[in-house]
Amino acid sequence: MHGKKKYTNKSSYSIQGIRPVGNSLPHGLKTILKKGGYNYSSIINNWSEIVGKEIAQVTYPKSVKTGKELRNGTLLLNVHHGDQLTVEYSKKEIVDRINSFFGYQFIKNVKLILIRGKIKKIEAFKIDKQKVNHYKEKIEKIEGLNLKKNLSNLIDAFSEKKINLKSSK
């Protein structure tokens, strides 16, 4: 019979001129802001200033779960195995510092999630004298003088940088 009218705007009338900010935001962003995503990103960005260097080195925030009022939430922390006792004793201090950072009771409790492995540090690329000599022999076989000179300078600069790194450690 009669077809229903489909309005692209949420209201039944057309709005010209200034529109509400909520209508111009993407749908995914609206849900993140309603769930307190801004507060979570603030915690991540200021984590070491909020809790201090000692705790920030062994933990990092995984997520925040709050209600619609953005109050009395739960902070989930990833903690390195072996350091959970230190963090367990400082839970109250973490909650107090986060709440004072926001100015209201945003976090009520903290839950710890253990991580079994430590983060591995990437070792610096090591180049020895045999490899340098091998590369220099290959460079000597190149016919282009400009390319030969630039590659030699690159190897010398790389070797010098590695020597400086070793001496500064």
Buried (B, 14 or more C-beta within 10 A) or exposed (E): EEEEEEEEEEEEEEEEEEEEEEEEEEEEEEEBEEBBEEBBEBBEEEBEEBBBEEBBEBBBBBEBEBEEEBBEBEBBBBBBEEBBEBBEEBBEBBBEBBBEBBEEEBBEEBEBEEBEEEEEEEEEEEEEEEEBEEBEEEBEEEEEEEEBEEBBEEBEEBBEEBEEEEEEE
